[in-house]
Amino acid sequence: MNREKDMANYAVVFFVVISALLLLFPSTRVAQTVRIISSYSLYPSLHYGEKYDYFIRNVPQNFLNILKVDQENRTLTAMIKELEISNKTAESAMEENRRLTLEMGLSRNIQLKGVWARVVNKNPQDWYGAFFINKGSRAGITLNSTVVGFENGQVGLAGRVFEVYPDFSKVLLITNGVSSVICSLPGANFEGLAEGRGTWLLKVNYIPEGSDIAEGMELVTSPGGLLFPQGLPVGRVQKVHPKESFMNFITADVSPAITINALKEVYIVKKDLPPDLQGAVAK
């Protein structure tokens, strides 16, 4: 312990002596060079000011070149970082523009009148239950309006409007535990009820035994449903469960046509519903 203390004292004395010598001989080239090297090593930012030449006069040209190259490297490094950030921002904007252009083209193809809205609020504790959008009654949104999502060129049913306010609305997702939609295979002569389970999978119940349903088949909204337009993709069959002994129907697990919890924009379909289904708009 004493030895370490003695070494520390010796070091302090050494630096004090060096400092005194540098102060006593400020005009010599060697002393000036040593002083500049020391200060630049400890505080390089001091050499970026307007008085740069004052600090480095009488210093050998080779050392001046080293200082200038180091400063240029620091400046270029900062510029490269700024350019990388700008490049990432531009790439993100281009990707969003590409996605929005594709989605707008798809919305025209489905031939359903509606308005675009942005997803503005998601609750991690209710990831597959609901989210809010930035359009409300002022934009013509009504209760039980169909909400459609888009992903990688794929259209899919996302849910329906559950609550409406003047400037925002709440969307009940098809994966919500209280959500259900009547669906069927395109051209099939049967219907099933796709119910949310609060997870990324749907469960389709009440499929008649012997129905032509298999893994990989796509289910769409049925004409027998009243809330949703006919023919919207609901999801793809992941697994068909055999009939239980106490049931007279079979069930299937279905993955939604789109990734529900990754939606950024949605399309709100305007559809004329009976007054008792439209409900009163929340104030």
KATA-V977259 format. One record per helix or strand. SS is the DSSP state (H for helix, E for strand). FROM is the first residue (numbers start at 1). TO is the last residue. If there is no record, write none. Layout:
ss;from;to
SS;FROM;TO
SS;FROM;TO
//
This chain:
ss;from;to
H;2;24
H;29;42
H;44;48
H;52;56
H;61;109
E;114;122
H;124;126
E;130;133
H;137;139
E;146;151
E;154;164
E;169;173
E;180;185
E;192;196
E;201;208
E;218;221
E;233;241
E;249;256
H;260;262
E;265;269
H;275;278
//
